[in-house]
Amino acid sequence: MIKSVLKTKVNPTEIKVGIKSFKSLKDGRVLIEAGSLDEINSLRTTIGNECGEYLEVTVPKLWKTRLIIRKIPQTIAVQNFEETIIAQNPKLLMKTGDIAARFKFKTKRGLINMVMKPAQRRGKSFSRQN
């Protein structure tokens, strides 16, 4: 139903939007993927104008990147975590301020994990190195 309404009322070639995928979800919603944020915004306004009485448009927000370092020693505190990581990993070429330790927590098995937030420019390089 929703898919057919969108196909009849919205023409992506007229608004110059490239749609990567157009899927129906199990709960009745429709997932539309586009190439860039500008294309998503123009598609959102067009759908709102053409099908606003039938459909509601929501664009999901990106999550904040957080990394969990598992099995850290109990002696490492949240305050000196950044200096310890920089000293132990010279290959990452990190500077002070590239990461920020948020908190540490203990699991059911007694292991201690640290949650850290990398700087925006460093997020993907951490995941590639591991």
C-alpha positions, 0 to 999 in steps of 0.5 A, spaced: 500 500 500 505 505 502 510 502 496 504 503 491 502 510 493 510 512 493 511 510 486 505 513 483 506 520 487 513 521 487 518 521 481 525 521 483 528 523 476 524 529 477 527 531 483 534 529 481 535 524 487 538 517 486 535 511 490 539 506 492 534 501 495 527 501 496 524 496 501 518 494 504 519 492 512 515 487 516 512 492 520 509 495 514 514 501 513 518 503 507 525 503 507 528 508 502 536 509 501 539 515 498 546 517 496 547 523 500 544 527 505 542 533 500 538 527 496 535 525 503 532 532 505 529 533 498 526 526 498 523 528 505 520 534 503 517 532 496 514 526 500 511 530 505 508 535 500 505 530 496 503 524 501 503 528 507 496 526 509 497 519 508 505 518 510 509 520 515 517 521 514 522 520 519 530 520 518 534 516 523 539 519 526 546 516 526 549 513 533 555 516 537 561 512 536 563 508 542 568 503 543 569 498 548 576 496 550 575 489 554 579 485 559 583 491 562 587 491 568 584 493 574 589 498 576 588 503 570 583 509 572 578 512 567 583 519 568 589 516 566 586 511 560 588 516 555 595 516 556 596 509 557 593 507 550 597 512 547 604 509 550 602 502 549 600 503 542 605 508 538 603 505 531 596 508 532 600 515 532 595 518 537 595 525 540 592 527 547 585 529 545 584 523 540 580 519 545 576 520 551 574 515 556 567 515 559 567 510 564 569 503 566 564 497 568 565 490 571 562 484 567 558 478 571 565 474 570 569 479 574 572 482 567 573 490 567 571 493 560 572 501 559 568 505 554 571 510 550 569 515 545 574 516 539 574 523 536 570 524 529 576 523 525 579 517 528 573 512 529 574 508 523 582 507 524 581 504 531 576 499 528 581 497 522 587 496 526 583 491 531 
